[in-house]
C-alpha cells in the first residue's frame, strides 16, 4: 500500500491518505497525477517506512521522511520536512530533520530554547 500527501499552495501537508500501489495506473495516469487531478491539489507519494532518509525495512528510502500534517514538501530536496521545533535548530539536508545546536545526551531530556541547552526531565 502506498500513502499520498496533499499539499496547500505553500507545499504544506494538509492531508495524508492510503491509496493505490504506486506501480499501478489509474485511468492511464500515475497515482500522484490522478489524485492531484481528482482533489485539485498537489499530491506527492510518501513512504510510511522512511525516516531521516533511511527506510526502516532496508529498502530504498523515499522523500526522506513520511509526510505528516504540517510538514513541508521541499521540491529542491524532493523531501518532506517536519515543522521546525525551535529557532536555534538547523536543517540537516541529508536527513531532512532538524538538529539542535547541542546533541541530546542519553536519558529523558527536553530542549530549553532560552538557554539553548538540554534540561533533565527526571
Biopython code that builds the backbone (N, CA, C, O; Angstrom):
import numpy as np
from Bio.PDB.StructureBuilder import StructureBuilder

atoms = [
    (1, "UNK", "N", (0.845, -1.174, 0.000)),
    (1, "UNK", "CA", (0.000, 0.000, 0.000)),
    (1, "UNK", "C", (0.890, 1.236, 0.000)),
    (1, "UNK", "O", (1.918, 1.276, 0.676)),
    (2, "UNK", "N", (0.491, 2.220, -0.747)),
    (2, "UNK", "CA", (1.202, 3.487, -0.801)),
    (2, "UNK", "C", (0.403, 4.544, -0.047)),
    (2, "UNK", "O", (-0.798, 4.391, 0.176)),
    (3, "UNK", "N", (1.081, 5.607, 0.337)),
    (3, "UNK", "CA", (0.442, 6.731, 1.012)),
    (3, "UNK", "C", (0.693, 7.987, 0.193)),
    (3, "UNK", "O", (1.720, 8.122, -0.472)),
    (4, "UNK", "N", (-0.262, 8.898, 0.254)),
    (4, "UNK", "CA", (-0.205, 10.111, -0.551)),
    (4, "UNK", "C", (-0.498, 11.322, 0.321)),
    (4, "UNK", "O", (-1.418, 11.314, 1.140)),
    (5, "UNK", "N", (0.311, 12.374, 0.126)),
    (5, "UNK", "CA", (0.165, 13.622, 0.871)),
    (5, "UNK", "C", (-0.377, 14.695, -0.068)),
    (5, "UNK", "O", (0.075, 14.830, -1.205)),
    (6, "UNK", "N", (-1.346, 15.450, 0.422)),
    (6, "UNK", "CA", (-1.921, 16.552, -0.340)),
    (6, "UNK", "C", (-1.419, 17.861, 0.250)),
    (6, "UNK", "O", (-1.437, 18.065, 1.464)),
    (7, "UNK", "N", (-0.969, 18.743, -0.639)),
    (7, "UNK", "CA", (-0.285, 19.967, -0.234)),
    (7, "UNK", "C", (-1.133, 21.204, -0.497)),
    (7, "UNK", "O", (-1.925, 21.243, -1.439)),
    (8, "UNK", "N", (-0.954, 22.219, 0.353)),
    (8, "UNK", "CA", (-1.595, 23.501, 0.090)),
    (8, "UNK", "C", (-0.722, 24.313, -0.871)),
    (8, "UNK", "O", (0.264, 23.796, -1.397)),
    (9, "UNK", "N", (-1.073, 25.557, -1.099)),
    (9, "UNK", "CA", (-0.345, 26.394, -2.053)),
    (9, "UNK", "C", (1.080, 26.725, -1.607)),
    (9, "UNK", "O", (1.881, 27.197, -2.413)),
    (10, "UNK", "N", (1.406, 26.484, -0.336)),
    (10, "UNK", "CA", (2.764, 26.716, 0.186)),
    (10, "UNK", "C", (3.541, 25.413, 0.366)),
    (10, "UNK", "O", (4.588, 25.398, 1.015)),
    (11, "UNK", "N", (3.036, 24.331, -0.202)),
    (11, "UNK", "CA", (3.642, 22.995, -0.106)),
    (11, "UNK", "C", (3.631, 22.434, 1.316)),
    (11, "UNK", "O", (4.491, 21.631, 1.677)),
    (12, "UNK", "N", (2.664, 22.855, 2.111)),
    (12, "UNK", "CA", (2.480, 22.321, 3.457)),
    (12, "UNK", "C", (1.463, 21.182, 3.373)),
    (12, "UNK", "O", (0.423, 21.317, 2.728)),
    (13, "UNK", "N", (1.766, 20.067, 4.026)),
    (13, "UNK", "CA", (0.889, 18.898, 4.002)),
    (13, "UNK", "C", (-0.390, 19.193, 4.784)),
    (13, "UNK", "O", (-0.352, 19.568, 5.956)),
    (14, "UNK", "N", (-1.520, 19.014, 4.104)),
    (14, "UNK", "CA", (-2.834, 19.205, 4.723)),
    (14, "UNK", "C", (-3.505, 17.888, 5.083)),
    (14, "UNK", "O", (-4.297, 17.816, 6.023)),
    (15, "UNK", "N", (-3.174, 16.840, 4.316)),
    (15, "UNK", "CA", (-3.871, 15.568, 4.478)),
    (15, "UNK", "C", (-2.976, 14.455, 3.938)),
    (15, "UNK", "O", (-2.287, 14.637, 2.934)),
    (16, "UNK", "N", (-2.990, 13.305, 4.609)),
    (16, "UNK", "CA", (-2.274, 12.113, 4.134)),
    (16, "UNK", "C", (-3.268, 10.964, 4.131)),
    (16, "UNK", "O", (-4.047, 10.795, 5.069)),
    (17, "UNK", "N", (-3.229, 10.173, 3.053)),
    (17, "UNK", "CA", (-4.175, 9.059, 2.975)),
    (17, "UNK", "C", (-3.521, 7.853, 2.320)),
    (17, "UNK", "O", (-2.596, 8.001, 1.521)),
    (18, "UNK", "N", (-3.999, 6.656, 2.657)),
    (18, "UNK", "CA", (-3.535, 5.474, 1.926)),
    (18, "UNK", "C", (-4.176, 5.482, 0.545)),
    (18, "UNK", "O", (-5.261, 6.030, 0.349)),
    (19, "UNK", "N", (-3.486, 4.864, -0.407)),
    (19, "UNK", "CA", (-4.026, 4.833, -1.753)),
    (19, "UNK", "C", (-3.516, 3.642, -2.534)),
    (19, "UNK", "O", (-2.945, 2.703, -1.979)),
    (20, "UNK", "N", (-3.732, 3.703, -3.812)),
    (20, "UNK", "CA", (-3.367, 2.625, -4.720)),
    (20, "UNK", "C", (-1.846, 2.457, -4.751)),
    (20, "UNK", "O", (-1.101, 3.420, -4.564)),
    (21, "UNK", "N", (-1.404, 1.242, -4.985)),
    (21, "UNK", "CA", (0.025, 0.960, -5.090)),
    (21, "UNK", "C", (0.654, 1.871, -6.143)),
    (21, "UNK", "O", (0.081, 2.096, -7.209)),
    (22, "UNK", "N", (1.828, 2.384, -5.831)),
    (22, "UNK", "CA", (2.474, 3.366, -6.701)),
    (22, "UNK", "C", (2.850, 2.827, -8.075)),
    (22, "UNK", "O", (3.124, 3.607, -8.987)),
    (23, "UNK", "N", (2.867, 1.510, -8.238)),
    (23, "UNK", "CA", (3.235, 0.929, -9.533)),
    (23, "UNK", "C", (2.035, 0.774, -10.467)),
    (23, "UNK", "O", (2.206, 0.453, -11.643)),
    (24, "UNK", "N", (0.833, 0.998, -9.959)),
    (24, "UNK", "CA", (-0.381, 0.841, -10.767)),
    (24, "UNK", "C", (-0.787, 2.172, -11.383)),
    (24, "UNK", "O", (-0.456, 3.238, -10.864)),
    (25, "UNK", "N", (-1.500, 2.097, -12.485)),
    (25, "UNK", "CA", (-2.036, 3.289, -13.129)),
    (25, "UNK", "C", (-3.527, 3.389, -12.852)),
    (25, "UNK", "O", (-4.207, 2.378, -12.675)),
    (26, "UNK", "N", (-4.025, 4.613, -12.815)),
    (26, "UNK", "CA", (-5.456, 4.866, -12.675)),
    (26, "UNK", "C", (-5.863, 5.643, -13.929)),
    (26, "UNK", "O", (-5.399, 6.760, -14.160)),
    (27, "UNK", "N", (-6.722, 5.042, -14.718)),
    (27, "UNK", "CA", (-7.166, 5.671, -15.959)),
    (27, "UNK", "C", (-5.979, 6.139, -16.801)),
    (27, "UNK", "O", (-6.022, 7.195, -17.432)),
    (28, "UNK", "N", (-4.921, 5.329, -16.794)),
    (28, "UNK", "CA", (-3.741, 5.621, -17.590)),
    (28, "UNK", "C", (-2.776, 6.617, -16.978)),
    (28, "UNK", "O", (-1.781, 6.975, -17.608)),
    (29, "UNK", "N", (-3.049, 7.073, -15.758)),
    (29, "UNK", "CA", (-2.195, 8.070, -15.092)),
    (29, "UNK", "C", (-1.508, 7.464, -13.881)),
    (29, "UNK", "O", (-2.046, 6.562, -13.238)),
    (30, "UNK", "N", (-0.295, 7.973, -13.568)),
    (30, "UNK", "CA", (0.342, 7.557, -12.316)),
    (30, "UNK", "C", (-0.502, 8.094, -11.162)),
    (30, "UNK", "O", (-1.183, 9.107, -11.316)),
    (31, "UNK", "N", (-0.463, 7.421, -10.000)),
    (31, "UNK", "CA", (-1.340, 7.815, -8.890)),
    (31, "UNK", "C", (-1.181, 9.270, -8.435)),
    (31, "UNK", "O", (-2.181, 9.920, -8.129)),
    (32, "UNK", "N", (0.053, 9.799, -8.382)),
    (32, "UNK", "CA", (0.222, 11.195, -7.958)),
    (32, "UNK", "C", (-0.569, 12.136, -8.861)),
    (32, "UNK", "O", (-1.263, 13.032, -8.380)),
    (33, "UNK", "N", (-0.460, 11.929, -10.161)),
    (33, "UNK", "CA", (-1.170, 12.785, -11.112)),
    (33, "UNK", "C", (-2.675, 12.597, -10.993)),
    (33, "UNK", "O", (-3.422, 13.575, -10.982)),
    (34, "UNK", "N", (-3.130, 11.340, -10.902)),
    (34, "UNK", "CA", (-4.563, 11.089, -10.811)),
    (34, "UNK", "C", (-5.155, 11.710, -9.546)),
    (34, "UNK", "O", (-6.179, 12.391, -9.611)),
    (35, "UNK", "N", (-4.511, 11.477, -8.384)),
    (35, "UNK", "CA", (-5.016, 12.046, -7.130)),
    (35, "UNK", "C", (-4.968, 13.572, -7.163)),
    (35, "UNK", "O", (-5.874, 14.228, -6.648)),
    (36, "UNK", "N", (-3.923, 14.144, -7.761)),
    (36, "UNK", "CA", (-3.842, 15.612, -7.890)),
    (36, "UNK", "C", (-5.031, 16.138, -8.676)),
    (36, "UNK", "O", (-5.675, 17.107, -8.273)),
    (37, "UNK", "N", (-5.316, 15.495, -9.797)),
    (37, "UNK", "CA", (-6.445, 15.922, -10.631)),
    (37, "UNK", "C", (-7.777, 15.736, -9.906)),
    (37, "UNK", "O", (-8.646, 16.605, -9.961)),
    (38, "UNK", "N", (-7.933, 14.592, -9.222)),
    (38, "UNK", "CA", (-9.183, 14.263, -8.544)),
    (38, "UNK", "C", (-9.503, 15.260, -7.430)),
    (38, "UNK", "O", (-10.646, 15.695, -7.287)),
    (39, "UNK", "N", (-8.485, 15.618, -6.643)),
    (39, "UNK", "CA", (-8.709, 16.512, -5.499)),
    (39, "UNK", "C", (-8.393, 17.977, -5.815)),
    (39, "UNK", "O", (-8.612, 18.857, -4.983)),
    (40, "UNK", "N", (-7.876, 18.232, -7.022)),
    (40, "UNK", "CA", (-7.461, 19.576, -7.403)),
    (40, "UNK", "C", (-6.457, 20.154, -6.395)),
    (40, "UNK", "O", (-6.517, 21.328, -6.027)),
    (41, "UNK", "N", (-5.547, 19.296, -5.970)),
    (41, "UNK", "CA", (-4.474, 19.645, -5.019)),
    (41, "UNK", "C", (-3.211, 18.944, -5.464)),
    (41, "UNK", "O", (-3.276, 17.866, -6.055)),
    (42, "UNK", "N", (-2.063, 19.539, -5.191)),
    (42, "UNK", "CA", (-0.811, 18.850, -5.457)),
    (42, "UNK", "C", (-0.725, 17.630, -4.549)),
    (42, "UNK", "O", (-0.987, 17.712, -3.349)),
    (43, "UNK", "N", (-0.356, 16.503, -5.136)),
    (43, "UNK", "CA", (-0.264, 15.244, -4.412)),
    (43, "UNK", "C", (1.133, 14.666, -4.586)),
    (43, "UNK", "O", (1.665, 14.634, -5.696)),
    (44, "UNK", "N", (1.721, 14.212, -3.491)),
    (44, "UNK", "CA", (3.038, 13.575, -3.524)),
    (44, "UNK", "C", (2.972, 12.283, -2.724)),
    (44, "UNK", "O", (2.431, 12.242, -1.619)),
    (45, "UNK", "N", (3.536, 11.231, -3.306)),
    (45, "UNK", "CA", (3.602, 9.955, -2.588)),
    (45, "UNK", "C", (4.580, 10.092, -1.436)),
    (45, "UNK", "O", (5.554, 10.841, -1.523)),
    (46, "UNK", "N", (4.320, 9.369, -0.362)),
    (46, "UNK", "CA", (5.186, 9.389, 0.808)),
    (46, "UNK", "C", (5.368, 7.959, 1.305)),
    (46, "UNK", "O", (4.508, 7.108, 1.077)),
    (47, "UNK", "N", (6.457, 7.697, 1.966)),
    (47, "UNK", "CA", (6.756, 6.348, 2.442)),
    (47, "UNK", "C", (6.606, 6.270, 3.957)),
    (47, "UNK", "O", (7.312, 6.944, 4.706)),
    (48, "UNK", "N", (5.667, 5.432, 4.386)),
    (48, "UNK", "CA", (5.415, 5.241, 5.816)),
    (48, "UNK", "C", (6.649, 4.719, 6.540)),
    (48, "UNK", "O", (6.812, 4.966, 7.735)),
    (49, "UNK", "N", (7.514, 4.005, 5.839)),
    (49, "UNK", "CA", (8.685, 3.368, 6.452)),
    (49, "UNK", "C", (9.972, 4.157, 6.304)),
    (49, "UNK", "O", (11.047, 3.625, 6.578)),
    (50, "UNK", "N", (9.894, 5.419, 5.876)),
    (50, "UNK", "CA", (11.103, 6.220, 5.704)),
    (50, "UNK", "C", (11.171, 7.311, 6.757)),
    (50, "UNK", "O", (10.212, 8.053, 6.969)),
    (51, "UNK", "N", (12.329, 7.396, 7.419)),
    (51, "UNK", "CA", (12.575, 8.464, 8.391)),
    (51, "UNK", "C", (14.048, 8.839, 8.327)),
    (51, "UNK", "O", (14.921, 7.974, 8.384)),
    (52, "UNK", "N", (14.314, 10.119, 8.211)),
    (52, "UNK", "CA", (15.686, 10.607, 8.201)),
    (52, "UNK", "C", (16.489, 10.079, 7.019)),
    (52, "UNK", "O", (17.709, 9.942, 7.100)),
    (53, "UNK", "N", (15.805, 9.786, 5.932)),
    (53, "UNK", "CA", (16.490, 9.291, 4.739)),
    (53, "UNK", "C", (16.852, 7.823, 4.802)),
    (53, "UNK", "O", (17.639, 7.344, 3.986)),
    (54, "UNK", "N", (16.283, 7.093, 5.770)),
    (54, "UNK", "CA", (16.555, 5.663, 5.930)),
    (54, "UNK", "C", (15.227, 4.911, 5.901)),
    (54, "UNK", "O", (14.274, 5.285, 6.584)),
    (55, "UNK", "N", (15.180, 3.857, 5.108)),
    (55, "UNK", "CA", (13.982, 3.007, 5.075)),
    (55, "UNK", "C", (14.103, 1.991, 6.198)),
    (55, "UNK", "O", (15.115, 1.298, 6.301)),
    (56, "UNK", "N", (13.093, 1.896, 7.032)),
    (56, "UNK", "CA", (13.133, 1.044, 8.224)),
    (56, "UNK", "C", (13.232, -0.434, 7.913)),
    (56, "UNK", "O", (13.618, -1.220, 8.778)),
    (57, "UNK", "N", (12.889, -0.834, 6.681)),
    (57, "UNK", "CA", (12.981, -2.237, 6.285)),
    (57, "UNK", "C", (14.166, -2.490, 5.356)),
    (57, "UNK", "O", (14.247, -3.548, 4.732)),
    (58, "UNK", "N", (15.082, -1.530, 5.259)),
    (58, "UNK", "CA", (16.280, -1.703, 4.447)),
    (58, "UNK", "C", (16.081, -1.470, 2.964)),
    (58, "UNK", "O", (17.013, -1.670, 2.185)),
    (59, "UNK", "N", (14.911, -1.059, 2.556)),
    (59, "UNK", "CA", (14.652, -0.773, 1.144)),
    (59, "UNK", "C", (15.143, 0.645, 0.821)),
    (59, "UNK", "O", (15.683, 1.338, 1.683)),
    (60, "UNK", "N", (14.948, 1.056, -0.419)),
    (60, "UNK", "CA", (15.335, 2.411, -0.807)),
    (60, "UNK", "C", (14.452, 3.418, -0.086)),
    (60, "UNK", "O", (13.227, 3.306, -0.136)),
    (61, "UNK", "N", (15.054, 4.406, 0.589)),
    (61, "UNK", "CA", (14.247, 5.440, 1.246)),
    (61, "UNK", "C", (13.562, 6.316, 0.195)),
    (61, "UNK", "O", (14.017, 6.405, -0.946)),
    (62, "UNK", "N", (12.477, 6.953, 0.590)),
    (62, "UNK", "CA", (11.708, 7.760, -0.351)),
    (62, "UNK", "C", (11.309, 9.076, 0.288)),
    (62, "UNK", "O", (10.608, 9.090, 1.300)),
    (63, "UNK", "N", (11.740, 10.158, -0.282)),
    (63, "UNK", "CA", (11.423, 11.522, 0.136)),
    (63, "UNK", "C", (11.760, 11.810, 1.589)),
    (63, "UNK", "O", (11.067, 12.574, 2.262)),
    (64, "UNK", "N", (12.824, 11.195, 2.059)),
    (64, "UNK", "CA", (13.482, 11.448, 3.353)),
    (64, "UNK", "C", (12.658, 11.132, 4.593)),
    (64, "UNK", "O", (13.176, 10.526, 5.531)),
    (65, "UNK", "N", (11.379, 11.528, 4.622)),
    (65, "UNK", "CA", (10.535, 11.328, 5.805)),
    (65, "UNK", "C", (9.092, 11.084, 5.384)),
    (65, "UNK", "O", (8.630, 11.596, 4.364)),
    (66, "UNK", "N", (8.393, 10.295, 6.188)),
    (66, "UNK", "CA", (6.956, 10.129, 5.987)),
    (66, "UNK", "C", (6.284, 11.482, 6.229)),
    (66, "UNK", "O", (6.577, 12.155, 7.218)),
    (67, "UNK", "N", (5.405, 11.870, 5.348)),
    (67, "UNK", "CA", (4.739, 13.167, 5.464)),
    (67, "UNK", "C", (3.723, 13.151, 6.592)),
    (67, "UNK", "O", (2.942, 12.209, 6.732)),
    (68, "UNK", "N", (3.744, 14.187, 7.378)),
    (68, "UNK", "CA", (2.733, 14.387, 8.404)),
    (68, "UNK", "C", (2.050, 15.718, 8.168)),
    (68, "UNK", "O", (2.593, 16.583, 7.481)),
    (69, "UNK", "N", (0.885, 15.889, 8.721)),
    (69, "UNK", "CA", (0.192, 17.172, 8.599)),
    (69, "UNK", "C", (1.090, 18.254, 9.196)),
    (69, "UNK", "O", (1.600, 18.117, 10.308)),
    (70, "UNK", "N", (1.270, 19.327, 8.435)),
    (70, "UNK", "CA", (2.129, 20.423, 8.860)),
    (70, "UNK", "C", (3.546, 20.330, 8.320)),
    (70, "UNK", "O", (4.297, 21.304, 8.380)),
    (71, "UNK", "N", (3.924, 19.164, 7.789)),
    (71, "UNK", "CA", (5.242, 19.027, 7.170)),
    (71, "UNK", "C", (5.262, 19.837, 5.879)),
    (71, "UNK", "O", (4.217, 20.121, 5.294)),
    (72, "UNK", "N", (6.456, 20.203, 5.447)),
    (72, "UNK", "CA", (6.597, 20.925, 4.184)),
    (72, "UNK", "C", (7.274, 20.021, 3.171)),
    (72, "UNK", "O", (8.242, 19.328, 3.486)),
    (73, "UNK", "N", (6.758, 20.037, 1.959)),
    (73, "UNK", "CA", (7.428, 19.341, 0.870)),
    (73, "UNK", "C", (8.389, 20.333, 0.231)),
    (73, "UNK", "O", (7.972, 21.367, -0.290)),
    (74, "UNK", "N", (9.674, 20.011, 0.275)),
    (74, "UNK", "CA", (10.715, 20.852, -0.320)),
    (74, "UNK", "C", (11.107, 20.242, -1.652)),
    (74, "UNK", "O", (11.779, 19.212, -1.707)),
    (75, "UNK", "N", (10.674, 20.898, -2.730)),
    (75, "UNK", "CA", (10.882, 20.350, -4.062)),
    (75, "UNK", "C", (12.358, 20.204, -4.409)),
    (75, "UNK", "O", (12.743, 19.213, -5.031)),
    (76, "UNK", "N", (13.199, 21.172, -4.020)),
    (76, "UNK", "CA", (14.626, 21.109, -4.373)),
    (76, "UNK", "C", (15.324, 19.908, -3.740)),
    (76, "UNK", "O", (16.330, 19.428, -4.263)),
    (77, "UNK", "N", (14.796, 19.422, -2.619)),
    (77, "UNK", "CA", (15.360, 18.245, -1.942)),
    (77, "UNK", "C", (14.527, 16.990, -2.196)),
    (77, "UNK", "O", (14.925, 15.892, -1.808)),
    (78, "UNK", "N", (13.375, 17.147, -2.845)),
    (78, "UNK", "CA", (12.399, 16.074, -3.023)),
    (78, "UNK", "C", (12.177, 15.359, -1.690)),
    (78, "UNK", "O", (12.333, 14.144, -1.572)),
    (79, "UNK", "N", (11.804, 16.171, -0.686)),
    (79, "UNK", "CA", (11.735, 15.645, 0.677)),
    (79, "UNK", "C", (10.610, 16.300, 1.465)),
    (79, "UNK", "O", (10.223, 17.441, 1.210)),
    (80, "UNK", "N", (10.096, 15.539, 2.435)),
    (80, "UNK", "CA", (9.163, 16.078, 3.413)),
    (80, "UNK", "C", (9.956, 16.448, 4.663)),
    (80, "UNK", "O", (10.741, 15.653, 5.178)),
    (81, "UNK", "N", (9.734, 17.676, 5.140)),
    (81, "UNK", "CA", (10.473, 18.203, 6.283)),
    (81, "UNK", "C", (9.484, 18.545, 7.385)),
    (81, "UNK", "O", (8.514, 19.264, 7.146)),
    (82, "UNK", "N", (9.722, 18.031, 8.608)),
    (82, "UNK", "CA", (8.803, 18.353, 9.705)),
    (82, "UNK", "C", (8.901, 19.834, 10.077)),
    (82, "UNK", "O", (9.876, 20.497, 9.722)),
    (83, "UNK", "N", (7.899, 20.356, 10.788)),
    (83, "UNK", "CA", (7.983, 21.745, 11.244)),
    (83, "UNK", "C", (9.215, 21.964, 12.121)),
    (83, "UNK", "O", (9.610, 21.081, 12.882)),
    (84, "UNK", "N", (9.803, 23.127, 12.009)),
    (84, "UNK", "CA", (10.991, 23.459, 12.814)),
    (84, "UNK", "C", (10.574, 23.597, 14.276)),
    (84, "UNK", "O", (9.706, 24.408, 14.595)),
    (85, "UNK", "N", (11.189, 22.806, 15.176)),
    (85, "UNK", "CA", (10.745, 22.829, 16.573)),
    (85, "UNK", "C", (11.220, 24.052, 17.359)),
    (85, "UNK", "O", (10.513, 24.528, 18.247)),
    (86, "UNK", "N", (12.410, 24.563, 17.039)),
    (86, "UNK", "CA", (12.976, 25.707, 17.750)),
    (86, "UNK", "C", (13.791, 26.543, 16.773)),
    (86, "UNK", "O", (14.357, 26.014, 15.816)),
    (87, "UNK", "N", (13.851, 27.849, 17.015)),
    (87, "UNK", "CA", (14.586, 28.741, 16.119)),
    (87, "UNK", "C", (16.067, 28.408, 16.014)),
    (87, "UNK", "O", (16.673, 28.629, 14.965)),
    (88, "UNK", "N", (16.651, 27.888, 17.067)),
    (88, "UNK", "CA", (18.095, 27.631, 17.075)),
    (88, "UNK", "C", (18.480, 26.344, 16.333)),
    (88, "UNK", "O", (19.662, 26.123, 16.069)),
    (89, "UNK", "N", (17.532, 25.520, 16.005)),
    (89, "UNK", "CA", (17.832, 24.253, 15.348)),
    (89, "UNK", "C", (18.058, 24.472, 13.858)),
    (89, "UNK", "O", (17.488, 25.390, 13.268)),
    (90, "UNK", "N", (18.885, 23.635, 13.255)),
    (90, "UNK", "CA", (19.212, 23.753, 11.833)),
    (90, "UNK", "C", (18.816, 22.478, 11.092)),
    (90, "UNK", "O", (18.762, 21.389, 11.661)),
    (91, "UNK", "N", (18.545, 22.654, 9.819)),
    (91, "UNK", "CA", (18.117, 21.525, 8.997)),
    (91, "UNK", "C", (19.326, 20.751, 8.487)),
    (91, "UNK", "O", (20.243, 21.322, 7.897)),
    (92, "UNK", "N", (19.311, 19.455, 8.720)),
    (92, "UNK", "CA", (20.297, 18.556, 8.124)),
    (92, "UNK", "C", (19.717, 18.150, 6.771)),
    (92, "UNK", "O", (18.720, 17.431, 6.710)),
    (93, "UNK", "N", (20.339, 18.609, 5.693)),
    (93, "UNK", "CA", (19.782, 18.353, 4.365)),
    (93, "UNK", "C", (19.960, 16.912, 3.907)),
    (93, "UNK", "O", (19.354, 16.511, 2.914)),
    (94, "UNK", "N", (20.762, 16.136, 4.593)),
    (94, "UNK", "CA", (20.887, 14.708, 4.273)),
    (94, "UNK", "C", (19.696, 13.923, 4.820)),
    (94, "UNK", "O", (19.150, 13.056, 4.137)),
    (95, "UNK", "N", (19.302, 14.227, 6.042)),
    (95, "UNK", "CA", (18.189, 13.520, 6.687)),
    (95, "UNK", "C", (16.872, 14.277, 6.564)),
    (95, "UNK", "O", (15.795, 13.696, 6.698)),
    (96, "UNK", "N", (16.968, 15.578, 6.308)),
    (96, "UNK", "CA", (15.811, 16.484, 6.299)),
    (96, "UNK", "C", (15.089, 16.482, 7.640)),
    (96, "UNK", "O", (13.863, 16.564, 7.709)),
    (97, "UNK", "N", (15.879, 16.385, 8.699)),
    (97, "UNK", "CA", (15.396, 16.516, 10.067)),
    (97, "UNK", "C", (16.121, 17.697, 10.715)),
    (97, "UNK", "O", (17.233, 18.052, 10.324)),
    (98, "UNK", "N", (15.472, 18.292, 11.707)),
    (98, "UNK", "CA", (16.042, 19.427, 12.422)),
    (98, "UNK", "C", (16.973, 18.926, 13.514)),
    (98, "UNK", "O", (16.675, 17.940, 14.188)),
    (99, "UNK", "N", (18.108, 19.609, 13.688)),
    (99, "UNK", "CA", (19.094, 19.209, 14.688)),
    (99, "UNK", "C", (19.371, 20.359, 15.644)),
    (99, "UNK", "O", (19.478, 21.511, 15.224)),
    (100, "UNK", "N", (19.488, 20.045, 16.931)),
    (100, "UNK", "CA", (19.779, 21.083, 17.920)),
    (100, "UNK", "C", (21.252, 21.504, 17.838)),
    (100, "UNK", "O", (22.084, 20.766, 17.311)),
    (101, "UNK", "N", (21.561, 22.682, 18.358)),
    (101, "UNK", "CA", (22.959, 23.119, 18.342)),
    (101, "UNK", "C", (23.859, 22.288, 19.261)),
    (101, "UNK", "O", (25.080, 22.283, 19.109)),
    (102, "UNK", "N", (23.238, 21.587, 20.216)),
    (102, "UNK", "CA", (23.965, 20.727, 21.151)),
    (102, "UNK", "C", (23.303, 19.348, 21.103)),
    (102, "UNK", "O", (22.093, 19.251, 21.303)),
    (103, "UNK", "N", (24.066, 18.277, 20.841)),
    (103, "UNK", "CA", (23.445, 16.944, 20.788)),
    (103, "UNK", "C", (22.757, 16.585, 22.105)),
    (103, "UNK", "O", (23.221, 16.966, 23.180)),
    (104, "UNK", "N", (21.657, 15.857, 22.015)),
    (104, "UNK", "CA", (20.924, 15.440, 23.211)),
    (104, "UNK", "C", (21.685, 14.335, 23.930)),
    (104, "UNK", "O", (22.101, 13.362, 23.301)),
    (105, "UNK", "N", (21.871, 14.470, 25.239)),
    (105, "UNK", "CA", (22.521, 13.394, 25.999)),
    (105, "UNK", "C", (21.554, 12.221, 26.170)),
    (105, "UNK", "O", (20.355, 12.347, 25.918)),
    (106, "UNK", "N", (22.089, 11.086, 26.599)),
    (106, "UNK", "CA", (21.246, 9.929, 26.888)),
    (106, "UNK", "C", (20.352, 10.236, 28.072)),
    (106, "UNK", "O", (20.778, 10.882, 29.029)),
    (107, "UNK", "N", (19.130, 9.778, 28.009)),
    (107, "UNK", "CA", (18.199, 9.978, 29.114)),
    (107, "UNK", "C", (16.960, 10.707, 28.660)),
    (107, "UNK", "O", (16.671, 10.795, 27.467)),
    (108, "UNK", "N", (16.228, 11.232, 29.632)),
    (108, "UNK", "CA", (14.963, 11.912, 29.384)),
    (108, "UNK", "C", (15.185, 13.423, 29.482)),
    (108, "UNK", "O", (15.160, 13.993, 30.573)),
    (109, "UNK", "N", (15.399, 14.058, 28.342)),
    (109, "UNK", "CA", (15.713, 15.478, 28.306)),
    (109, "UNK", "C", (14.756, 16.227, 27.415)),
    (109, "UNK", "O", (14.197, 15.671, 26.470)),
    (110, "UNK", "N", (14.573, 17.492, 27.723)),
    (110, "UNK", "CA", (13.794, 18.401, 26.893)),
    (110, "UNK", "C", (14.648, 19.610, 26.568)),
    (110, "UNK", "O", (15.522, 19.990, 27.347)),
    (111, "UNK", "N", (14.397, 20.211, 25.421)),
    (111, "UNK", "CA", (15.188, 21.357, 24.973)),
    (111, "UNK", "C", (14.672, 22.649, 25.592)),
    (111, "UNK", "O", (13.469, 22.911, 25.587)),
    (112, "UNK", "N", (15.594, 23.461, 26.129)),
    (112, "UNK", "CA", (15.278, 24.787, 26.659)),
    (112, "UNK", "C", (15.851, 25.807, 25.686)),
    (112, "UNK", "O", (17.061, 26.029, 25.644)),
    (113, "UNK", "N", (14.976, 26.419, 24.910)),
    (113, "UNK", "CA", (15.427, 27.362, 23.879)),
    (113, "UNK", "C", (16.091, 28.595, 24.478)),
    (113, "UNK", "O", (17.025, 29.140, 23.889)),
    (114, "UNK", "N", (15.622, 29.043, 25.645)),
    (114, "UNK", "CA", (16.181, 30.254, 26.265)),
    (114, "UNK", "C", (17.660, 30.082, 26.610)),
    (114, "UNK", "O", (18.459, 31.001, 26.430)),
    (115, "UNK", "N", (18.013, 28.897, 27.106)),
    (115, "UNK", "CA", (19.420, 28.647, 27.481)),
    (115, "UNK", "C", (20.156, 27.847, 26.427)),
    (115, "UNK", "O", (21.362, 27.623, 26.529)),
    (116, "UNK", "N", (19.425, 27.422, 25.418)),
    (116, "UNK", "CA", (19.949, 26.560, 24.352)),
    (116, "UNK", "C", (20.721, 25.372, 24.931)),
    (116, "UNK", "O", (21.867, 25.088, 24.580)),
    (117, "UNK", "N", (20.012, 24.699, 25.842)),
    (117, "UNK", "CA", (20.611, 23.524, 26.476)),
    (117, "UNK", "C", (19.518, 22.498, 26.766)),
    (117, "UNK", "O", (18.327, 22.805, 26.724)),
    (118, "UNK", "N", (19.950, 21.278, 27.060)),
    (118, "UNK", "CA", (19.039, 20.206, 27.405)),
    (118, "UNK", "C", (18.785, 20.234, 28.900)),
    (118, "UNK", "O", (19.706, 20.449, 29.688)),
    (119, "UNK", "N", (17.545, 20.020, 29.289)),
    (119, "UNK", "CA", (17.135, 20.029, 30.696)),
    (119, "UNK", "C", (16.673, 18.618, 31.037)),
    (119, "UNK", "O", (15.860, 18.028, 30.325)),
    (120, "UNK", "N", (17.207, 18.082, 32.142)),
    (120, "UNK", "CA", (16.827, 16.756, 32.599)),
    (120, "UNK", "C", (15.383, 16.788, 33.066)),
    (120, "UNK", "O", (15.030, 17.591, 33.930)),
    (121, "UNK", "N", (14.548, 15.929, 32.510)),
    (121, "UNK", "CA", (13.124, 15.906, 32.849)),
    (121, "UNK", "C", (12.792, 14.923, 33.976)),
    (121, "UNK", "O", (11.644, 14.847, 34.415)),
    (122, "UNK", "N", (13.770, 14.191, 34.433)),
    (122, "UNK", "CA", (13.506, 13.239, 35.526)),
    (122, "UNK", "C", (13.635, 13.896, 36.879)),
    (122, "UNK", "O", (13.447, 13.240, 37.904)),
]
sb = StructureBuilder()
sb.init_structure("model")
sb.init_model(0)
sb.init_chain("A")
sb.init_seg("    ")
for serial, (resi, resn, name, xyz) in enumerate(atoms, 1):
    if name == "N":
        sb.init_residue(resn, " ", resi, " ")
    sb.init_atom(name, np.array(xyz, "f"), 0.0, 1.0, " ", f" {name:<3s}", serial, name[0])
structure = sb.get_structure()
